[in-house]
Amino acid sequence: MQKHWSKTKGKFIQNKKLDEFLDDLAKLCDNYGYCIEHEDHQGGFIISRGTDHSWIMAAMDNTQKKKEEKKY
């Protein structure tokens, strides 16, 4: 299982469901001969021909619940 940086928890965590999603996404891309790459200028992504899934597999985890704010 891969560790992903959790934006909401502020640390590296393991998330089986996210790993399964990314694996399924990589398989779908392979079926079409495409890959998802990072686009540096506009903050989006690019669909390209190929099989390099390293960028998408290193995705941050923003699926977790946000940290509870302390109430005083």
mmCIF file of the N, C-alpha and C atoms, coordinates in Angstrom:
data_MODEL
# 
_entry.id   MODEL 
# 
loop_
_atom_site.group_PDB 
_atom_site.id 
_atom_site.type_symbol 
_atom_site.label_atom_id 
_atom_site.label_alt_id 
_atom_site.label_comp_id 
_atom_site.label_asym_id 
_atom_site.label_entity_id 
_atom_site.label_seq_id 
_atom_site.pdbx_PDB_ins_code 
_atom_site.Cartn_x 
_atom_site.Cartn_y 
_atom_site.Cartn_z 
_atom_site.occupancy 
_atom_site.B_iso_or_equiv 
_atom_site.pdbx_formal_charge 
_atom_site.auth_seq_id 
_atom_site.auth_comp_id 
_atom_site.auth_asym_id 
_atom_site.auth_atom_id 
_atom_site.pdbx_PDB_model_num 
ATOM 1   N N  . MET A 1 1  ? 0.852   -1.176 0.000   1.00 0.00 ? 1  MET A N  1 
ATOM 2   C CA . MET A 1 1  ? 0.000   0.000  0.000   1.00 0.00 ? 1  MET A CA 1 
ATOM 3   C C  . MET A 1 1  ? 0.896   1.237  0.000   1.00 0.00 ? 1  MET A C  1 
ATOM 4   N N  . GLN A 1 2  ? 0.521   2.200  -0.805  1.00 0.00 ? 2  GLN A N  1 
ATOM 5   C CA . GLN A 1 2  ? 1.295   3.425  -0.966  1.00 0.00 ? 2  GLN A CA 1 
ATOM 6   C C  . GLN A 1 2  ? 0.878   4.456  0.086   1.00 0.00 ? 2  GLN A C  1 
ATOM 7   N N  . LYS A 1 3  ? 1.803   5.308  0.481   1.00 0.00 ? 3  LYS A N  1 
ATOM 8   C CA . LYS A 1 3  ? 1.471   6.408  1.386   1.00 0.00 ? 3  LYS A CA 1 
ATOM 9   C C  . LYS A 1 3  ? 1.262   7.666  0.557   1.00 0.00 ? 3  LYS A C  1 
ATOM 10  N N  . HIS A 1 4  ? 0.225   8.399  0.898   1.00 0.00 ? 4  HIS A N  1 
ATOM 11  C CA . HIS A 1 4  ? -0.109  9.656  0.226   1.00 0.00 ? 4  HIS A CA 1 
ATOM 12  C C  . HIS A 1 4  ? -0.130  10.758 1.269   1.00 0.00 ? 4  HIS A C  1 
ATOM 13  N N  . TRP A 1 5  ? 0.301   11.956 0.874   1.00 0.00 ? 5  TRP A N  1 
ATOM 14  C CA . TRP A 1 5  ? 0.221   13.103 1.768   1.00 0.00 ? 5  TRP A CA 1 
ATOM 15  C C  . TRP A 1 5  ? -1.244  13.506 1.911   1.00 0.00 ? 5  TRP A C  1 
ATOM 16  N N  . SER A 1 6  ? -1.730  13.533 3.141   1.00 0.00 ? 6  SER A N  1 
ATOM 17  C CA . SER A 1 6  ? -3.103  13.947 3.407   1.00 0.00 ? 6  SER A CA 1 
ATOM 18  C C  . SER A 1 6  ? -3.128  15.452 3.630   1.00 0.00 ? 6  SER A C  1 
ATOM 19  N N  . LYS A 1 7  ? -3.832  16.158 2.759   1.00 0.00 ? 7  LYS A N  1 
ATOM 20  C CA . LYS A 1 7  ? -3.935  17.610 2.895   1.00 0.00 ? 7  LYS A CA 1 
ATOM 21  C C  . LYS A 1 7  ? -4.719  18.002 4.139   1.00 0.00 ? 7  LYS A C  1 
ATOM 22  N N  . THR A 1 8  ? -5.655  17.172 4.566   1.00 0.00 ? 8  THR A N  1 
ATOM 23  C CA . THR A 1 8  ? -6.470  17.527 5.720   1.00 0.00 ? 8  THR A CA 1 
ATOM 24  C C  . THR A 1 8  ? -5.837  17.109 7.041   1.00 0.00 ? 8  THR A C  1 
ATOM 25  N N  . LYS A 1 9  ? -5.036  16.041 7.025   1.00 0.00 ? 9  LYS A N  1 
ATOM 26  C CA . LYS A 1 9  ? -4.411  15.570 8.267   1.00 0.00 ? 9  LYS A CA 1 
ATOM 27  C C  . LYS A 1 9  ? -2.992  16.090 8.440   1.00 0.00 ? 9  LYS A C  1 
ATOM 28  N N  . GLY A 1 10 ? -2.372  16.595 7.363   1.00 0.00 ? 10 GLY A N  1 
ATOM 29  C CA . GLY A 1 10 ? -1.041  17.164 7.453   1.00 0.00 ? 10 GLY A CA 1 
ATOM 30  C C  . GLY A 1 10 ? 0.058   16.144 7.684   1.00 0.00 ? 10 GLY A C  1 
ATOM 31  N N  . LYS A 1 11 ? -0.128  14.931 7.199   1.00 0.00 ? 11 LYS A N  1 
ATOM 32  C CA . LYS A 1 11 ? 0.882   13.880 7.334   1.00 0.00 ? 11 LYS A CA 1 
ATOM 33  C C  . LYS A 1 11 ? 0.637   12.811 6.268   1.00 0.00 ? 11 LYS A C  1 
ATOM 34  N N  . PHE A 1 12 ? 1.613   11.918 6.095   1.00 0.00 ? 12 PHE A N  1 
ATOM 35  C CA . PHE A 1 12 ? 1.458   10.813 5.172   1.00 0.00 ? 12 PHE A CA 1 
ATOM 36  C C  . PHE A 1 12 ? 0.549   9.754  5.792   1.00 0.00 ? 12 PHE A C  1 
ATOM 37  N N  . ILE A 1 13 ? -0.380  9.253  4.992   1.00 0.00 ? 13 ILE A N  1 
ATOM 38  C CA . ILE A 1 13 ? -1.298  8.211  5.457   1.00 0.00 ? 13 ILE A CA 1 
ATOM 39  C C  . ILE A 1 13 ? -1.446  7.146  4.378   1.00 0.00 ? 13 ILE A C  1 
ATOM 40  N N  . GLN A 1 14 ? -1.991  6.003  4.766   1.00 0.00 ? 14 GLN A N  1 
ATOM 41  C CA . GLN A 1 14 ? -2.342  4.960  3.816   1.00 0.00 ? 14 GLN A CA 1 
ATOM 42  C C  . GLN A 1 14 ? -3.846  4.991  3.634   1.00 0.00 ? 14 GLN A C  1 
ATOM 43  N N  . ASN A 1 15 ? -4.291  4.802  2.393   1.00 0.00 ? 15 ASN A N  1 
ATOM 44  C CA . ASN A 1 15 ? -5.715  4.846  2.085   1.00 0.00 ? 15 ASN A CA 1 
ATOM 45  C C  . ASN A 1 15 ? -5.985  3.787  1.016   1.00 0.00 ? 15 ASN A C  1 
ATOM 46  N N  . LYS A 1 16 ? -6.462  2.635  1.441   1.00 0.00 ? 16 LYS A N  1 
ATOM 47  C CA . LYS A 1 16 ? -6.687  1.507  0.530   1.00 0.00 ? 16 LYS A CA 1 
ATOM 48  C C  . LYS A 1 16 ? -7.662  1.876  -0.600  1.00 0.00 ? 16 LYS A C  1 
ATOM 49  N N  . LYS A 1 17 ? -8.720  2.572  -0.258  1.00 0.00 ? 17 LYS A N  1 
ATOM 50  C CA . LYS A 1 17 ? -9.725  2.944  -1.264  1.00 0.00 ? 17 LYS A CA 1 
ATOM 51  C C  . LYS A 1 17 ? -9.118  3.863  -2.331  1.00 0.00 ? 17 LYS A C  1 
ATOM 52  N N  . LEU A 1 18 ? -8.280  4.814  -1.907  1.00 0.00 ? 18 LEU A N  1 
ATOM 53  C CA . LEU A 1 18 ? -7.623  5.694  -2.868  1.00 0.00 ? 18 LEU A CA 1 
ATOM 54  C C  . LEU A 1 18 ? -6.658  4.904  -3.749  1.00 0.00 ? 18 LEU A C  1 
ATOM 55  N N  . ASP A 1 19 ? -5.893  3.982  -3.148  1.00 0.00 ? 19 ASP A N  1 
ATOM 56  C CA . ASP A 1 19 ? -4.979  3.142  -3.933  1.00 0.00 ? 19 ASP A CA 1 
ATOM 57  C C  . ASP A 1 19 ? -5.741  2.332  -4.978  1.00 0.00 ? 19 ASP A C  1 
ATOM 58  N N  . GLU A 1 20 ? -6.877  1.762  -4.590  1.00 0.00 ? 20 GLU A N  1 
ATOM 59  C CA . GLU A 1 20 ? -7.691  0.980  -5.530  1.00 0.00 ? 20 GLU A CA 1 
ATOM 60  C C  . GLU A 1 20 ? -8.206  1.866  -6.660  1.00 0.00 ? 20 GLU A C  1 
ATOM 61  N N  . PHE A 1 21 ? -8.641  3.074  -6.334  1.00 0.00 ? 21 PHE A N  1 
ATOM 62  C CA . PHE A 1 21 ? -9.119  4.019  -7.351  1.00 0.00 ? 21 PHE A CA 1 
ATOM 63  C C  . PHE A 1 21 ? -8.002  4.348  -8.344  1.00 0.00 ? 21 PHE A C  1 
ATOM 64  N N  . LEU A 1 22 ? -6.806  4.663  -7.822  1.00 0.00 ? 22 LEU A N  1 
ATOM 65  C CA . LEU A 1 22 ? -5.691  5.016  -8.701  1.00 0.00 ? 22 LEU A CA 1 
ATOM 66  C C  . LEU A 1 22 ? -5.254  3.827  -9.557  1.00 0.00 ? 22 LEU A C  1 
ATOM 67  N N  . ASP A 1 23 ? -5.279  2.622  -8.995  1.00 0.00 ? 23 ASP A N  1 
ATOM 68  C CA . ASP A 1 23 ? -4.961  1.420  -9.783  1.00 0.00 ? 23 ASP A CA 1 
ATOM 69  C C  . ASP A 1 23 ? -5.971  1.227  -10.911 1.00 0.00 ? 23 ASP A C  1 
ATOM 70  N N  . ASP A 1 24 ? -7.257  1.403  -10.593 1.00 0.00 ? 24 ASP A N  1 
ATOM 71  C CA . ASP A 1 24 ? -8.297  1.289  -11.627 1.00 0.00 ? 24 ASP A CA 1 
ATOM 72  C C  . ASP A 1 24 ? -8.124  2.355  -12.698 1.00 0.00 ? 24 ASP A C  1 
ATOM 73  N N  . LEU A 1 25 ? -7.776  3.561  -12.285 1.00 0.00 ? 25 LEU A N  1 
ATOM 74  C CA . LEU A 1 25 ? -7.550  4.656  -13.231 1.00 0.00 ? 25 LEU A CA 1 
ATOM 75  C C  . LEU A 1 25 ? -6.378  4.339  -14.158 1.00 0.00 ? 25 LEU A C  1 
ATOM 76  N N  . ALA A 1 26 ? -5.292  3.802  -13.601 1.00 0.00 ? 26 ALA A N  1 
ATOM 77  C CA . ALA A 1 26 ? -4.124  3.432  -14.415 1.00 0.00 ? 26 ALA A CA 1 
ATOM 78  C C  . ALA A 1 26 ? -4.488  2.334  -15.412 1.00 0.00 ? 26 ALA A C  1 
ATOM 79  N N  . LYS A 1 27 ? -5.291  1.362  -14.987 1.00 0.00 ? 27 LYS A N  1 
ATOM 80  C CA . LYS A 1 27 ? -5.727  0.285  -15.897 1.00 0.00 ? 27 LYS A CA 1 
ATOM 81  C C  . LYS A 1 27 ? -6.594  0.850  -17.028 1.00 0.00 ? 27 LYS A C  1 
ATOM 82  N N  . LEU A 1 28 ? -7.482  1.776  -16.686 1.00 0.00 ? 28 LEU A N  1 
ATOM 83  C CA . LEU A 1 28 ? -8.325  2.407  -17.706 1.00 0.00 ? 28 LEU A CA 1 
ATOM 84  C C  . LEU A 1 28 ? -7.463  3.162  -18.712 1.00 0.00 ? 28 LEU A C  1 
ATOM 85  N N  . CYS A 1 29 ? -6.491  3.918  -18.207 1.00 0.00 ? 29 CYS A N  1 
ATOM 86  C CA . CYS A 1 29 ? -5.580  4.650  -19.094 1.00 0.00 ? 29 CYS A CA 1 
ATOM 87  C C  . CYS A 1 29 ? -4.823  3.676  -19.997 1.00 0.00 ? 29 CYS A C  1 
ATOM 88  N N  . ASP A 1 30 ? -4.346  2.560  -19.430 1.00 0.00 ? 30 ASP A N  1 
ATOM 89  C CA . ASP A 1 30 ? -3.626  1.556  -20.223 1.00 0.00 ? 30 ASP A CA 1 
ATOM 90  C C  . ASP A 1 30 ? -4.505  0.990  -21.332 1.00 0.00 ? 30 ASP A C  1 
ATOM 91  N N  . ASN A 1 31 ? -5.782  0.782  -21.027 1.00 0.00 ? 31 ASN A N  1 
ATOM 92  C CA . ASN A 1 31 ? -6.708  0.253  -22.042 1.00 0.00 ? 31 ASN A CA 1 
ATOM 93  C C  . ASN A 1 31 ? -6.787  1.168  -23.258 1.00 0.00 ? 31 ASN A C  1 
ATOM 94  N N  . TYR A 1 32 ? -6.644  2.456  -23.044 1.00 0.00 ? 32 TYR A N  1 
ATOM 95  C CA . TYR A 1 32 ? -6.723  3.433  -24.125 1.00 0.00 ? 32 TYR A CA 1 
ATOM 96  C C  . TYR A 1 32 ? -5.360  3.871  -24.630 1.00 0.00 ? 32 TYR A C  1 
ATOM 97  N N  . GLY A 1 33 ? -4.308  3.464  -23.947 1.00 0.00 ? 33 GLY A N  1 
ATOM 98  C CA . GLY A 1 33 ? -2.958  3.871  -24.332 1.00 0.00 ? 33 GLY A CA 1 
ATOM 99  C C  . GLY A 1 33 ? -2.643  5.314  -23.958 1.00 0.00 ? 33 GLY A C  1 
ATOM 100 N N  . TYR A 1 34 ? -3.332  5.824  -22.935 1.00 0.00 ? 34 TYR A N  1 
ATOM 101 C CA . TYR A 1 34 ? -3.161  7.202  -22.502 1.00 0.00 ? 34 TYR A CA 1 
ATOM 102 C C  . TYR A 1 34 ? -2.580  7.255  -21.096 1.00 0.00 ? 34 TYR A C  1 
ATOM 103 N N  . CYS A 1 35 ? -2.089  8.431  -20.730 1.00 0.00 ? 35 CYS A N  1 
ATOM 104 C CA . CYS A 1 35 ? -1.668  8.697  -19.361 1.00 0.00 ? 35 CYS A CA 1 
ATOM 105 C C  . CYS A 1 35 ? -2.075  10.125 -19.003 1.00 0.00 ? 35 CYS A C  1 
ATOM 106 N N  . ILE A 1 36 ? -2.118  10.388 -17.720 1.00 0.00 ? 36 ILE A N  1 
ATOM 107 C CA . ILE A 1 36 ? -2.465  11.715 -17.215 1.00 0.00 ? 36 ILE A CA 1 
ATOM 108 C C  . ILE A 1 36 ? -1.181  12.351 -16.708 1.00 0.00 ? 36 ILE A C  1 
ATOM 109 N N  . GLU A 1 37 ? -0.882  13.539 -17.233 1.00 0.00 ? 37 GLU A N  1 
ATOM 110 C CA . GLU A 1 37 ? 0.348   14.236 -16.866 1.00 0.00 ? 37 GLU A CA 1 
ATOM 111 C C  . GLU A 1 37 ? 0.022   15.598 -16.279 1.00 0.00 ? 37 GLU A C  1 
ATOM 112 N N  . HIS A 1 38 ? 0.967   16.128 -15.538 1.00 0.00 ? 38 HIS A N  1 
ATOM 113 C CA . HIS A 1 38 ? 0.826   17.447 -14.907 1.00 0.00 ? 38 HIS A CA 1 
ATOM 114 C C  . HIS A 1 38 ? 1.081   18.557 -15.924 1.00 0.00 ? 38 HIS A C  1 
ATOM 115 N N  . GLU A 1 39 ? 0.285   19.600 -15.844 1.00 0.00 ? 39 GLU A N  1 
ATOM 116 C CA . GLU A 1 39 ? 0.450   20.775 -16.700 1.00 0.00 ? 39 GLU A CA 1 
ATOM 117 C C  . GLU A 1 39 ? 0.899   21.915 -15.804 1.00 0.00 ? 39 GLU A C  1 
ATOM 118 N N  . ASP A 1 40 ? 2.096   22.465 -16.035 1.00 0.00 ? 40 ASP A N  1 
ATOM 119 C CA . ASP A 1 40 ? 2.710   23.416 -15.108 1.00 0.00 ? 40 ASP A CA 1 
ATOM 120 C C  . ASP A 1 40 ? 2.172   24.846 -15.155 1.00 0.00 ? 40 ASP A C  1 
ATOM 121 N N  . HIS A 1 41 ? 1.549   25.250 -16.211 1.00 0.00 ? 41 HIS A N  1 
ATOM 122 C CA . HIS A 1 41 ? 1.227   26.671 -16.352 1.00 0.00 ? 41 HIS A CA 1 
ATOM 123 C C  . HIS A 1 41 ? -0.161  27.048 -15.860 1.00 0.00 ? 41 HIS A C  1 
ATOM 124 N N  . GLN A 1 42 ? -1.135  26.219 -16.025 1.00 0.00 ? 42 GLN A N  1 
ATOM 125 C CA . GLN A 1 42 ? -2.499  26.566 -15.662 1.00 0.00 ? 42 GLN A CA 1 
ATOM 126 C C  . GLN A 1 42 ? -3.027  25.765 -14.480 1.00 0.00 ? 42 GLN A C  1 
ATOM 127 N N  . GLY A 1 43 ? -2.221  24.847 -13.938 1.00 0.00 ? 43 GLY A N  1 
ATOM 128 C CA . GLY A 1 43 ? -2.647  24.074 -12.777 1.00 0.00 ? 43 GLY A CA 1 
ATOM 129 C C  . GLY A 1 43 ? -3.555  22.911 -13.092 1.00 0.00 ? 43 GLY A C  1 
ATOM 130 N N  . GLY A 1 44 ? -3.684  22.562 -14.361 1.00 0.00 ? 44 GLY A N  1 
ATOM 131 C CA . GLY A 1 44 ? -4.549  21.447 -14.749 1.00 0.00 ? 44 GLY A CA 1 
ATOM 132 C C  . GLY A 1 44 ? -3.750  20.195 -15.017 1.00 0.00 ? 44 GLY A C  1 
ATOM 133 N N  . PHE A 1 45 ? -4.247  19.399 -15.920 1.00 0.00 ? 45 PHE A N  1 
ATOM 134 C CA . PHE A 1 45 ? -3.543  18.193 -16.318 1.00 0.00 ? 45 PHE A CA 1 
ATOM 135 C C  . PHE A 1 45 ? -3.705  17.985 -17.809 1.00 0.00 ? 45 PHE A C  1 
ATOM 136 N N  . ILE A 1 46 ? -2.878  17.098 -18.351 1.00 0.00 ? 46 ILE A N  1 
ATOM 137 C CA . ILE A 1 46 ? -2.853  16.814 -19.780 1.00 0.00 ? 46 ILE A CA 1 
ATOM 138 C C  . ILE A 1 46 ? -3.087  15.325 -19.980 1.00 0.00 ? 46 ILE A C  1 
ATOM 139 N N  . ILE A 1 47 ? -3.892  14.974 -20.960 1.00 0.00 ? 47 ILE A N  1 
ATOM 140 C CA . ILE A 1 47 ? -4.042  13.576 -21.370 1.00 0.00 ? 47 ILE A CA 1 
ATOM 141 C C  . ILE A 1 47 ? -3.087  13.366 -22.532 1.00 0.00 ? 47 ILE A C  1 
ATOM 142 N N  . SER A 1 48 ? -2.164  12.434 -22.378 1.00 0.00 ? 48 SER A N  1 
ATOM 143 C CA . SER A 1 48 ? -1.148  12.157 -23.400 1.00 0.00 ? 48 SER A CA 1 
ATOM 144 C C  . SER A 1 48 ? -1.161  10.678 -23.760 1.00 0.00 ? 48 SER A C  1 
ATOM 145 N N  . ARG A 1 49 ? -0.511  10.362 -24.857 1.00 0.00 ? 49 ARG A N  1 
ATOM 146 C CA . ARG A 1 49 ? -0.305  8.959  -25.200 1.00 0.00 ? 49 ARG A CA 1 
ATOM 147 C C  . ARG A 1 49 ? 0.850   8.439  -24.376 1.00 0.00 ? 49 ARG A C  1 
ATOM 148 N N  . GLY A 1 50 ? 0.720   7.239  -23.858 1.00 0.00 ? 50 GLY A N  1 
ATOM 149 C CA . GLY A 1 50 ? 1.802   6.655  -23.082 1.00 0.00 ? 50 GLY A CA 1 
ATOM 150 C C  . GLY A 1 50 ? 1.296   5.863  -21.902 1.00 0.00 ? 50 GLY A C  1 
ATOM 151 N N  . THR A 1 51 ? 2.233   5.399  -21.090 1.00 0.00 ? 51 THR A N  1 
ATOM 152 C CA . THR A 1 51 ? 1.877   4.549  -19.949 1.00 0.00 ? 51 THR A CA 1 
ATOM 153 C C  . THR A 1 51 ? 2.575   4.985  -18.663 1.00 0.00 ? 51 THR A C  1 
ATOM 154 N N  . ASP A 1 52 ? 3.039   6.214  -18.590 1.00 0.00 ? 52 ASP A N  1 
ATOM 155 C CA . ASP A 1 52 ? 3.697   6.698  -17.382 1.00 0.00 ? 52 ASP A CA 1 
ATOM 156 C C  . ASP A 1 52 ? 2.635   7.229  -16.417 1.00 0.00 ? 52 ASP A C  1 
ATOM 157 N N  . HIS A 1 53 ? 2.379   6.487  -15.358 1.00 0.00 ? 53 HIS A N  1 
ATOM 158 C CA . HIS A 1 53 ? 1.353   6.878  -14.388 1.00 0.00 ? 53 HIS A CA 1 
ATOM 159 C C  . HIS A 1 53 ? 1.957   7.433  -13.103 1.00 0.00 ? 53 HIS A C  1 
ATOM 160 N N  . SER A 1 54 ? 3.241   7.765  -13.118 1.00 0.00 ? 54 SER A N  1 
ATOM 161 C CA . SER A 1 54 ? 3.919   8.177  -11.885 1.00 0.00 ? 54 SER A CA 1 
ATOM 162 C C  . SER A 1 54 ? 3.312   9.445  -11.277 1.00 0.00 ? 54 SER A C  1 
ATOM 163 N N  . TRP A 1 55 ? 2.930   10.401 -12.109 1.00 0.00 ? 55 TRP A N  1 
ATOM 164 C CA . TRP A 1 55 ? 2.392   11.648 -11.572 1.00 0.00 ? 55 TRP A CA 1 
ATOM 165 C C  . TRP A 1 55 ? 1.049   11.409 -10.887 1.00 0.00 ? 55 TRP A C  1 
ATOM 166 N N  . ILE A 1 56 ? 0.154   10.716 -11.540 1.00 0.00 ? 56 ILE A N  1 
ATOM 167 C CA . ILE A 1 56 ? -1.179  10.511 -10.968 1.00 0.00 ? 56 ILE A CA 1 
ATOM 168 C C  . ILE A 1 56 ? -1.127  9.577  -9.759  1.00 0.00 ? 56 ILE A C  1 
ATOM 169 N N  . MET A 1 57 ? -0.200  8.619  -9.759  1.00 0.00 ? 57 MET A N  1 
ATOM 170 C CA . MET A 1 57 ? -0.094  7.678  -8.639  1.00 0.00 ? 57 MET A CA 1 
ATOM 171 C C  . MET A 1 57 ? 0.459   8.357  -7.381  1.00 0.00 ? 57 MET A C  1 
ATOM 172 N N  . ALA A 1 58 ? 1.104   9.499  -7.536  1.00 0.00 ? 58 ALA A N  1 
ATOM 173 C CA . ALA A 1 58 ? 1.650   10.243 -6.396  1.00 0.00 ? 58 ALA A CA 1 
ATOM 174 C C  . ALA A 1 58 ? 0.676   11.305 -5.900  1.00 0.00 ? 58 ALA A C  1 
ATOM 175 N N  . ALA A 1 59 ? -0.589  11.154 -6.230  1.00 0.00 ? 59 ALA A N  1 
ATOM 176 C CA . ALA A 1 59 ? -1.598  12.145 -5.864  1.00 0.00 ? 59 ALA A CA 1 
ATOM 177 C C  . ALA A 1 59 ? -1.682  12.344 -4.353  1.00 0.00 ? 59 ALA A C  1 
ATOM 178 N N  . MET A 1 60 ? -1.953  13.578 -3.953  1.00 0.00 ? 60 MET A N  1 
ATOM 179 C CA . MET A 1 60 ? -2.226  13.863 -2.546  1.00 0.00 ? 60 MET A CA 1 
ATOM 180 C C  . MET A 1 60 ? -3.624  13.364 -2.210  1.00 0.00 ? 60 MET A C  1 
ATOM 181 N N  . ASP A 1 61 ? -3.840  13.058 -0.961  1.00 0.00 ? 61 ASP A N  1 
ATOM 182 C CA . ASP A 1 61 ? -5.135  12.564 -0.486  1.00 0.00 ? 61 ASP A CA 1 
ATOM 183 C C  . ASP A 1 61 ? -5.913  13.730 0.125   1.00 0.00 ? 61 ASP A C  1 
ATOM 184 N N  . ASN A 1 62 ? -6.995  14.098 -0.524  1.00 0.00 ? 62 ASN A N  1 
ATOM 185 C CA . ASN A 1 62 ? -7.870  15.137 0.006   1.00 0.00 ? 62 ASN A CA 1 
ATOM 186 C C  . ASN A 1 62 ? -9.266  14.555 0.246   1.00 0.00 ? 62 ASN A C  1 
ATOM 187 N N  . THR A 1 63 ? -9.318  13.229 0.489   1.00 0.00 ? 63 THR A N  1 
ATOM 188 C CA . THR A 1 63 ? -10.594 12.548 0.673   1.00 0.00 ? 63 THR A CA 1 
ATOM 189 C C  . THR A 1 63 ? -10.980 12.419 2.142   1.00 0.00 ? 63 THR A C  1 
ATOM 190 N N  . GLN A 1 64 ? -10.051 12.731 3.030   1.00 0.00 ? 64 GLN A N  1 
ATOM 191 C CA . GLN A 1 64 ? -10.293 12.571 4.464   1.00 0.00 ? 64 GLN A CA 1 
ATOM 192 C C  . GLN A 1 64 ? -11.106 13.747 4.999   1.00 0.00 ? 64 GLN A C  1 
ATOM 193 N N  . LYS A 1 65 ? -11.746 13.510 6.124   1.00 0.00 ? 65 LYS A N  1 
ATOM 194 C CA . LYS A 1 65 ? -12.484 14.587 6.787   1.00 0.00 ? 65 LYS A CA 1 
ATOM 195 C C  . LYS A 1 65 ? -11.499 15.640 7.259   1.00 0.00 ? 65 LYS A C  1 
ATOM 196 N N  . LYS A 1 66 ? -11.941 16.873 7.219   1.00 0.00 ? 66 LYS A N  1 
ATOM 197 C CA . LYS A 1 66 ? -11.091 17.970 7.676   1.00 0.00 ? 66 LYS A CA 1 
ATOM 198 C C  . LYS A 1 66 ? -10.893 17.887 9.176   1.00 0.00 ? 66 LYS A C  1 
ATOM 199 N N  . LYS A 1 67 ? -9.767  18.442 9.614   1.00 0.00 ? 67 LYS A N  1 
ATOM 200 C CA . LYS A 1 67 ? -9.464  18.472 11.043  1.00 0.00 ? 67 LYS A CA 1 
ATOM 201 C C  . LYS A 1 67 ? -10.564 19.223 11.787  1.00 0.00 ? 67 LYS A C  1 
ATOM 202 N N  . GLU A 1 68 ? -10.886 18.707 12.939  1.00 0.00 ? 68 GLU A N  1 
ATOM 203 C CA . GLU A 1 68 ? -11.879 19.385 13.784  1.00 0.00 ? 68 GLU A CA 1 
ATOM 204 C C  . GLU A 1 68 ? -11.258 20.666 14.343  1.00 0.00 ? 68 GLU A C  1 
ATOM 205 N N  . GLU A 1 69 ? -11.985 21.737 14.269  1.00 0.00 ? 69 GLU A N  1 
ATOM 206 C CA . GLU A 1 69 ? -11.503 22.973 14.864  1.00 0.00 ? 69 GLU A CA 1 
ATOM 207 C C  . GLU A 1 69 ? -11.785 22.925 16.357  1.00 0.00 ? 69 GLU A C  1 
ATOM 208 N N  . LYS A 1 70 ? -10.837 23.383 17.143  1.00 0.00 ? 70 LYS A N  1 
ATOM 209 C CA . LYS A 1 70 ? -11.025 23.396 18.596  1.00 0.00 ? 70 LYS A CA 1 
ATOM 210 C C  . LYS A 1 70 ? -12.018 24.493 18.953  1.00 0.00 ? 70 LYS A C  1 
ATOM 211 N N  . LYS A 1 71 ? -12.948 24.125 19.818  1.00 0.00 ? 71 LYS A N  1 
ATOM 212 C CA . LYS A 1 71 ? -13.928 25.099 20.298  1.00 0.00 ? 71 LYS A CA 1 
ATOM 213 C C  . LYS A 1 71 ? -13.523 25.488 21.721  1.00 0.00 ? 71 LYS A C  1 
ATOM 214 N N  . TYR A 1 72 ? -13.501 26.753 21.964  1.00 0.00 ? 72 TYR A N  1 
ATOM 215 C CA . TYR A 1 72 ? -13.097 27.254 23.292  1.00 0.00 ? 72 TYR A CA 1 
ATOM 216 C C  . TYR A 1 72 ? -14.282 27.759 24.047  1.00 0.00 ? 72 TYR A C  1 
# 
